[in-house]
Amino acid sequence: MIGLNNLDMEFDIYNVGNRVMNTYVYHTSAGYIMIDTGYEHRFREVEKKLNKLGIVFSQIKYVFLPHAHDDHAGFLQELLSLIAL
């Protein structure tokens, strides 16, 4: 849990990426938010890490990409085919 500036808020933030590419997922009352998807070939690796945390792709309600390079948006199409945003 990470507290922010003495605010009375805490977030569960998980990095389901690796040492090369960070893919963050955190929980909100509306569902999970994913920041970056990572490279296209990493889809199954991220899925396994999410499953270990008890998270499935259908629980992701928002995806944020800082820009559209392949290291940030690589498996976005595959992800969007599995979830309803």
SULLIN-V372829 format. One record per helix or strand. SS is the DSSP state (h for helix, s for strand). FROM is the first residue (numbers start at 1). TO is the last residue. If there is no record, write none. Layout:
SS,FROM,TO
SS,FROM,TO
//
This chain:
s,2,3
s,10,11
s,13,15
s,24,28
s,31,35
s,38,38
h,40,52
h,57,59
s,60,64
h,70,73
h,76,82
//
